[in-house]
Amino acid sequence: MRRVIARQSKAQSHPLDFIGIPKAVLAGLNTKTDDYGAACRIGAECAADLVAAFQSNPYLIGTSRLLAIARYIETHDCSSGIDVGFFNAIDKLILRGARSDAGLAKTVLRGIQPANKCAAKEAHERRTGA
């Protein structure tokens, strides 16, 4: 059995760049390992930490935390496999949620779409004068 030794990343970002990413998720993303399988598991744990943060801090929902995490992964020296583990776990969680209550999900999504399919585009054109 191989033993994995994880180490914290030395790459630092400006503290305001990724504000709102839960500390537990950032700690996992910054873990360094050369073991791809371990990195995938760490990424999945980061996804679980994000869900736990959403449950305890519902105000984070709708604040583009997934986008912030994707940008963080893209711009920092994260171990190879952390991104795969994270987004595979997110995919599975989305599927589980969709299966459990697809009807409610459709209702919620309809509620956030513009009433007119072109309304968002028209509003943008009015603001920009295009």
N, C-alpha and C positions, 0 to 999 in steps of 0.2 A: 504494500500500500504506500502510495506516495504521500509525502507530507507537504502541505502547502503553507508557506510562510507569507502572510500578507503584510505589506508595508504601506504607510500613508504616502500619498503623492506629495512631492515638493512643489508642484506647480501651484502658483497662487494667482488669484484673479482679484480684481477690484471688488471690495465687499458689496458694492451696490449692483454689480453686474448680474448677479443671480439671486437677488433678494427674493424671498418667498419660497425658495426650494427648501423643504424641511431639512433640518440638520442631520437627521439619521440618513436621509437619502444622499446628501452631499458626502457624508462620511463613507458610505458604501461606494459611491462613484469614485472617490479619491483613493480607494484601496488598490494597491498595486500587487499583481501576481503574474507569474509567467504561465500559470496553469489555466488553459482556456476553459475547461469544465468548471473549475472553481470560480472563474470570472463570471461565467454564465449564472452560476448559483448566486453569486453576490448581486448580480443585476436583478435576478428574480426577487431577492430579499429587498432590494431598493424599491421595487414595485410594490411589495407588501408594505413597506414603510410609508410609501406615498399614500396608499389606500388608508392606512391607519391614521395618517395625518389628515386626510379628507374627512374621515369619520369623526375625529376629535376637533377639527377646525373646519366646519362646513363653509366658512367664508372663503376658503381657498378654491372652492369649486367655481369654475368659470373664470379663473384668473390666469389661464394659459400656463399652468405649471408644467404640463407635458412639453410644451414648446420650449420653455426655459430649460428643462432637463435635456431635451434634444440638442439645444444650442450649447449647453454646457458640455455634453459628451463630445460634440463636434469640435469644440474649441479648446478642450483640455486633453491632457495626456492620460486618458482613461485606459485601463487594461483591456486588451483585446478580448471580447466576449461579454463584457459588462453590458454593452448596448444591446447585444442579441438577447441576453437573458432578461434584461429589463423589458424590452418591447415584446418579446414572446409572452412574458407573464402578463403584461397589460392586455395583449390580444386575448389571452385565455380568460382574463377577468371580464373583459367586455363581452365575450361570448357567453360566459356564465350569466352575466347580468341580463343580456338580451334574451337568453332562453328562459330565465325565470319570470320575466314580465315584459315580453315583446310588445304587448298592447299598450302598456303604460309608456314604454320608451317611444313608441310612435306618436303618442299624444303629446309628450313633452317636446319632441323634436318639431312637431307641427307648430307648437306654440311659440317656438323661437324663430321660425322662418317668417320672412315678410309675407303679408297677406297677398300682395301682388308679386309675382316672381321677378318683375323688373323694378320693384320699388327701391331696392338697395342701389341698383345701378342708376336709376333716375335721381335719387337723392345725392349720389356721388357726383353726377354730372351737374346738378344744380349748384353744389358747393364749389366745384372746380371751374364752372363755366364752360365745360367741354361740350 
